[in-house]
């Protein structure tokens, strides 16, 4: 399976690194393994950015709205906004990215606070 595991993502985050997941993995286009990996990392609060992986309007077009919805269902509204809206703007502005809190069963689909690091 390509990519990194949740354990590796956690180690990277402990060393102030950030994790970007590609949208096709979220949508399951690269298979079950990558999809399960991103879900595990998102639930652990280890995803910071989503990449469109768009190549052109015809071949692999950007479909970020599908990824936003999947992320929102998995980690909640506030985490989806932080990862897909606020963090890209912060990255371009040279500001610190937001880190989201881990998801527990009771928080799925609910609003959760995020912290700035």
C-alpha positions in Angstrom: 0.0 0.0 0.0 1.5 3.4 -1.0 1.6 6.3 1.5 2.1 6.4 5.2 0.5 4.7 8.2 -1.3 6.4 11.0 1.6 5.5 13.3 4.1 7.2 10.9 1.8 10.2 10.6 1.7 10.5 14.4 5.5 10.4 14.5 5.7 13.1 11.9 3.2 15.3 13.8 5.2 14.9 17.0 8.1 16.4 15.0 6.0 19.3 13.8 5.5 17.9 10.3 2.1 18.1 8.6 0.2 15.5 6.6 -1.5 16.1 3.3 -3.9 13.4 1.9 -4.8 13.3 -1.8 -8.6 13.6 -2.6 -8.8 10.4 -4.7 -7.6 8.4 -1.7 -10.5 9.9 0.3 -12.9 9.0 -2.4 -11.7 5.4 -2.5 -10.3 5.8 -6.1 -6.9 4.2 -5.0 -8.6 1.2 -3.4 -9.6 0.2 0.1 -6.2 0.3 1.8 -5.4 4.0 1.1 -9.0 4.9 2.0 -8.8 3.1 5.3 -5.4 4.7 6.0 -6.7 8.2 5.5 -9.8 7.5 7.6 -7.6 6.2 10.5 -5.3 9.3 10.2 -8.3 11.7 10.1 -9.9 10.1 13.1 -6.6 10.5 15.0 -6.5 14.2 14.1 -3.4 13.6 11.9 -4.6 15.1 8.6 -3.9 18.8 8.0 -4.4 19.4 4.2 -6.2 17.8 1.3 -4.7 17.8 -2.2 -6.9 17.8 -5.3 -4.5 15.6 -7.4 -6.2 17.2 -10.4 -4.4 16.8 -13.7 -6.9 18.4 -16.0 -10.6 19.2 -16.3 -11.1 16.0 -18.3 -8.5 13.6 -16.8 -8.8 13.4 -13.1 -10.6 16.7 -12.5 -10.6 18.3 -9.1 -13.5 16.9 -7.0 -12.8 18.5 -3.6 -16.5 18.8 -2.7 -16.8 15.0 -2.5 -13.7 14.9 -0.3 -15.0 17.7 1.9 -18.3 15.9 2.5 -16.5 12.6 3.3 -14.2 14.4 5.7 -17.1 16.3 7.3 -19.0 13.0 7.9 -15.9 11.4 9.4 -14.4 14.2 11.5 -17.1 16.8 11.8 -17.9 20.3 10.3 -15.2 22.2 12.1 -12.4 19.8 11.3 -13.5 19.7 7.6 -13.4 23.5 7.5 -10.0 23.7 9.3 -8.4 21.1 7.0 -9.9 22.1 3.6 -10.6 25.8 4.0 -8.6 27.4 6.8 -5.3 25.5 6.5 -4.7 26.1 2.8 -5.2 29.8 3.4 -2.9 29.7 6.4 -0.3 27.9 4.4 -0.3 30.5 1.7 -0.2 33.3 4.3 2.8 31.7 6.0 0.8 31.1 9.2 0.8 28.0 11.4 -1.7 25.4 10.4 -4.5 24.3 12.6 -4.4 20.8 14.1 -7.7 19.0 14.7 -8.6 17.0 17.8 -8.9 13.2 17.5 -12.4 11.9 16.8 -14.2 9.7 19.2 -17.5 7.9 18.5 -19.5 10.6 20.2 -18.1 13.4 18.1 -18.7 12.0 14.6 -20.6 14.6 12.6 -20.6 17.0 15.5 -18.7 20.3 15.9 -15.5 20.0 17.8 -13.0 22.7 18.7 -9.6 22.8 17.0 -6.4 24.1 18.3 -3.7 26.2 16.7 -0.2 24.9 16.9 
